[in-house]
């Protein structure tokens, strides 16, 4: 159990375009979903926390207009990187949590390359 | 000072060795402690989840928490090449709205 999927697993896009990444909890209802960014050989950097039906809470320094997060249902959250630029190239990982516990279940990640 | 300190390694050991991975932390309010394993270009996978002090064993893995020293460890017995990955510690002061803080991760290589 506790499977989280992400789609796409990798994407290459041109500078200036927008990219949407989906995160789904497949076998449980996720009350909270998290979006992380990870640079090579570095740890996870939390970008935002989203609860179903409410606005996402962004970490300091993360542009909410740049990284749009929608958590429309208990099983789906989306991250849209708007007007992507090469510096947005990174590995984006989502995680989901059910109930009040601390365990987060991570998706497989999405590698974004902006040319 | 970071809230959670973890040596990034890399740590290289021969197959069959006992591996010890560690994290220290500064926030005495942390009560929930986790270890995640992350293979290259994959998402982290939860390995161990413990509450407060003490030991927890699961197969070849043992998680140890010493709250008095603010020190947690993950031991891997009979290490295998398939254990080669980055191991991240994580901790939180509570459930619900409390934030989980991750360590930087230790890269482990187990040589056949």
Contacts between the chains, C-beta under 8 A, distances in Angstrom:
chain1	res1	chain2	res2	distance
A	4	B	43	7.5
A	6	B	43	7.5
A	41	B	8	7.7
A	41	B	107	7.6
A	42	B	104	7.1
A	43	B	88	6.5
A	43	B	102	5.5
A	43	B	103	6.6
A	43	B	104	4.3
A	43	B	105	5.1
A	44	B	44	7.4
A	44	B	88	7.3
A	44	B	102	5.1
A	46	B	99	7.6
A	91	B	41	7.3
A	93	B	43	5.0
A	93	B	44	7.5
A	95	B	43	7.6
A	95	B	44	7.9
A	100	B	95	4.3
A	100	B	96	4.4
A	101	B	95	5.7
A	102	B	32	4.6
A	102	B	34	6.9
A	102	B	49	7.4
A	102	B	92	4.7
A	102	B	95	5.7
A	102	B	98	7.4
A	102	B	100	6.0
A	103	B	34	6.9
A	103	B	46	5.7
A	103	B	49	5.5
A	104	B	46	7.3
A	104	B	100	6.5
A	105	B	46	6.6
A	106	B	36	7.6
A	106	B	43	3.6
A	106	B	44	4.7
A	106	B	45	7.0
A	106	B	46	7.9
A	107	B	43	5.1
A	108	B	42	5.7
A	108	B	43	4.8
A	109	B	41	6.9
A	109	B	42	6.4
A	109	B	43	4.8
A	111	B	41	7.0
